């Protein structure tokens, strides 16, 4: 997939150069990674074990939790190893594979958030048609299509990022192989590659965010027409967790990938940590602590295990 590259390996400069900060950061990010795995695996198991959660919304949520596990695993283990190692080199193929898988899972996450917004739109705006519109077959078709489009997008992103000539410096000023720091090392002209990447990021990020925006405009219009204050509160509460997850993911994605390459600064590492490490850890808490159905299912599973 790589083009006329001459570099056989890169050096990831990592989060910090300070030797005094590396061990505390290792412990901090290791704890975050463990919580991420436990929280998201817990969500998947809970949904599988609870018949009350066998609905389209939680079907999408299990895939979302699975993607968060994969998404975090692409970044965190390598970042943790580099914090304790003096050798921070990564081979050209390994760097390319890391970016490919990262782009794949990040794109799926965009599409899943849009699907979950559409699911809430149908549930609130067309409750009588919900079972017909969001059937099990439709759910699987939506998820499968997101995986297919994410595969195509990830291949194009990777080809555009690594398809140039790497004949100069090999030091990536980041803690993983991301598009902006890698493109800075390309010797050949990257304008056409940047245009293609920007176009596909626009389709994936702006396109899915527009679906979310339109879904919530429709939801808001429907909710404001409800006569009962209790019904309005229930509808808003149903959407609160999803809105929080959308804000965390798309806010950082817009900052990172929809600004000119020349505008990127050292703050990018902080933003990258937020969406690649912290957000996958926070999502299980967002969807469980603010969700009565999840908390109820968790209590029932706890009682069942305790009684056994």
C-alpha positions in Angstrom: 0.0 0.0 0.0 2.9 2.4 0.6 4.4 4.3 -2.2 7.9 5.3 -3.1 9.1 5.4 0.5 12.8 5.1 1.5 12.3 5.1 5.2 12.1 1.6 6.8 11.1 2.9 10.2 9.9 5.9 12.1 10.5 7.2 15.7 7.4 8.1 17.7 8.4 11.0 19.9 5.5 10.2 22.3 3.5 12.3 24.8 6.5 13.7 26.7 10.3 13.7 26.6 10.5 14.1 30.4 11.8 10.9 32.1 10.3 12.0 35.4 6.8 12.2 33.9 6.9 8.9 31.9 6.3 6.5 34.8 3.4 8.4 36.4 1.8 8.8 32.9 2.3 5.0 32.3 0.4 4.2 35.5 -2.3 6.8 34.7 -2.9 5.6 31.2 -2.7 1.9 32.2 -5.5 2.4 34.7 -7.5 4.2 32.0 -7.0 1.3 29.6 -8.0 -1.3 32.1 -11.2 0.7 33.0 -11.9 1.0 29.3 -11.7 -2.7 28.8 -13.7 -3.6 31.9 -16.4 -1.0 31.2 -17.0 -1.8 27.6 -16.8 -5.6 28.0 -19.2 -5.2 30.9 -21.7 -3.3 28.7 -21.5 -6.1 26.0 -22.0 -8.9 28.6 -24.8 -7.0 30.4 -26.8 -6.5 27.1 -26.3 -10.1 26.1 -27.5 -11.3 29.6 -30.5 -9.0 29.9 -33.6 -9.8 27.7 -35.0 -6.3 28.5 -32.0 -4.8 26.7 -32.5 -6.8 23.5 -33.6 -3.8 21.5 -32.1 -1.9 18.5 -30.7 0.8 20.7 -28.7 -1.6 22.8 -27.8 -3.6 19.7 -26.0 -0.5 18.4 -24.6 0.1 21.8 -22.9 -3.3 22.0 -21.2 -2.6 18.6 -20.3 0.8 19.9 -18.7 -0.7 23.0 -16.8 -3.3 20.9 -15.5 -0.5 18.6 -14.3 1.4 21.6 -12.4 -1.6 22.8 -10.7 -2.0 19.4 -10.2 1.7 19.0 -8.5 2.0 22.3 -6.4 -1.2 21.8 -5.0 0.2 18.6 -3.4 3.1 20.4 -3.0 2.4 24.2 -0.7 -0.7 24.3 1.9 0.9 22.0 1.7 4.2 23.8 2.2 2.4 27.2 5.2 0.5 25.9 6.8 3.6 24.5 6.4 5.4 27.9 8.7 2.7 29.5 11.0 2.1 26.6 13.9 4.1 25.2 13.5 2.5 21.8 10.5 4.2 20.3 11.0 3.0 16.7 8.1 1.6 14.7 8.6 0.0 11.3 7.0 1.5 8.2 4.5 -1.4 7.7 3.6 -1.4 11.5 3.0 2.4 11.4 0.8 1.9 8.3 -1.2 -0.9 9.9 -1.7 1.1 13.1 -3.1 4.0 11.1 -5.2 1.8 8.9 -6.9 0.1 11.9 -7.3 3.4 13.7 -9.0 5.0 10.7 -11.2 2.0 10.3 -12.5 1.9 13.8 -12.8 5.7 14.1 -14.9 5.8 10.9 -17.2 3.1 12.2 -17.7 5.0 15.4 -18.9 8.1 13.4 -21.5 5.9 11.6 -22.6 4.1 14.7 -23.3 7.5 16.5 -25.4 8.5 13.5 -27.3 5.2 13.5 -28.0 5.6 17.3 -29.4 9.2 16.6 -31.6 7.9 13.8 -32.8 5.1 16.2 -33.8 7.7 18.8 -35.5 9.8 16.0 -37.7 6.9 15.0 -38.4 5.8 18.6 -39.6 9.3 19.6 -41.1 10.7 16.3 -42.6 7.5 14.9 -43.1 5.2 17.9 -45.9 3.1 16.2 -43.7 2.3 13.2 -40.5 1.8 15.3 -40.6 -2.1 15.2 -41.2 -2.0 11.4 -38.6 0.6 10.5 -35.8 -0.4 12.9 -36.2 -4.2 12.5 -33.4 -6.7 13.3 -32.6 -7.1 9.6 -32.3 -3.3 9.2 -30.0 -3.1 12.2 -27.6 -5.7 10.7 -27.7 -4.0 7.3 -26.9 -0.6 8.8 -24.0 -2.0 10.8 -22.6 -4.1 7.9 -22.8 -1.1 5.6 -20.8 1.0 8.1 -18.1 -1.7 8.3 -17.9 -1.8 4.5 -17.7 2.0 4.0 -15.2 2.3 6.9 -13.0 -0.3 5.2 -13.0 1.7 1.9 -12.4 5.0 3.7 -9.5 3.6 5.8 -7.8 2.1 2.7 -8.1 5.5 1.0 -6.9 7.4 4.0 -3.9 5.1 4.4 -3.0 5.2 0.7 -3.1 9.0 0.7 -1.1 9.2 3.9 1.7 6.7 3.2 1.6 6.7 -0.6 4.2 9.5 -1.0 8.0 9.6 -0.7 9.6 9.5 2.7 13.2 10.6 2.1 13.8 13.1 4.9 13.3 13.1 8.7 11.7 10.0 10.3 10.6 11.5 13.7 6.8 11.5 14.2 5.9 14.2 16.7 3.0 12.2 18.1 2.3 9.1 20.3 0.8 7.1 17.3 0.8 7.2 13.6 -1.8 9.8 12.7 -2.4 11.5 9.4 -1.2 15.0 10.2 2.3 14.2 11.8 3.0 11.5 9.1 2.1 13.8 6.2 4.6 16.4 7.6 7.4 13.9 6.8 6.5 13.3 3.2 9.0 14.8 0.7 6.7 14.8 -2.3 3.7 17.1 -2.9 0.8 16.2 -0.6 -1.8 18.6 -1.8 -3.8 16.1 -3.8 -3.6 13.6 -0.9 -4.8 16.2 1.6 -7.8 17.1 -0.7 -8.9 13.5 -0.9 -8.4 12.9 2.8 -10.4 16.1 3.6 -13.2 15.0 1.2 -13.6 11.6 2.9 -13.3 13.1 6.4 -16.0 15.6 5.4 -18.2 12.7 4.2 -17.7 10.7 7.3 -17.6 13.3 10.0 -19.7 16.1 8.5 -22.1 13.7 6.8 -22.8 11.7 9.9 -23.0 14.8 12.1 -25.6 16.2 9.7 -27.7 13.0 10.2 -27.4 13.5 13.9 -28.3 17.2 13.7 -31.4 16.6 11.6 -32.5 13.7 13.8 -32.3 15.9 16.9 -34.1 18.8 15.2 -36.9 16.4 14.4 -36.8 15.0 17.9 -36.9 18.5 19.4 -39.9 19.5 17.2 -41.8 16.4 18.3 -40.9 16.7 22.0 -42.0 20.4 22.1 -45.5 19.3 20.8 -46.0 16.8 23.6 -48.7 17.8 26.1 -47.2 16.0 29.1 -44.2 17.5 30.8 -43.3 14.0 32.0 -43.3 12.7 28.4 -41.0 15.6 27.4 -38.6 14.9 30.3 -38.6 11.1 29.5 -37.8 11.9 25.8 -35.0 14.3 26.7 -33.5 11.8 29.2 -33.5 9.1 26.5 -31.3 11.3 24.3 -29.0 12.8 27.0 -26.4 10.0 27.0 -26.1 9.9 23.2 -25.8 13.6 23.0 -23.0 13.6 25.5 -21.1 10.9 23.6 -21.7 12.8 20.3 -20.3 16.0 21.8 -17.2 14.3 23.1 -16.4 12.5 19.9 -17.3 15.0 17.2 -16.0 18.0 19.1 -12.5 16.6 19.1 -12.8 15.1 15.6 -13.8 18.5 14.1 -10.9 20.2 15.9 -8.3 17.6 14.7 -9.3 16.8 11.2 -11.2 19.7 9.7 -8.6 22.4 10.1 -5.7 23.2 7.7 -2.5 21.2 8.4 -0.6 24.4 9.0 -3.0 25.2 11.9 -2.1 22.2 13.9 -0.1 22.9 17.1 1.2 21.1 20.2 -2.4 21.1 21.6 -3.2 18.3 19.1 -1.6 15.7 21.4 -3.9 16.7 24.2 -6.9 16.5 22.0 -5.8 13.2 20.6 -5.4 11.7 24.1 -9.0 12.9 24.8 -10.7 11.2 21.8 -8.4 8.1 21.5 -7.9 7.2 25.2 -10.3 9.1 27.5 -13.5 9.0 25.4 -13.6 5.1 25.1 -13.3 5.0 28.9 -16.0 7.5 29.5 -18.6 6.1 27.1 -19.7 3.1 29.3 -20.2 5.4 32.2 -22.2 7.9 30.1 -24.5 5.1 28.8 -24.9 3.4 32.2 -25.0 6.0 34.9 -27.6 8.1 33.1 -29.7 5.2 31.9 -32.4 3.7 34.1 -32.8 0.6 31.9 -29.1 -0.2 32.1 -29.0 0.4 35.9 -32.1 -1.8 36.3 -30.6 -4.6 34.2 -27.3 -4.3 36.2 -29.2 -4.7 39.5 -31.1 -7.7 38.2 -27.9 -9.4 36.9 -26.3 -8.7 40.3 -29.2 -10.3 42.2 -29.2 -13.3 39.9 -25.4 -13.9 40.4 -25.8 -13.3 44.2 -28.6 -15.8 44.5 -26.6 -18.4 42.6 
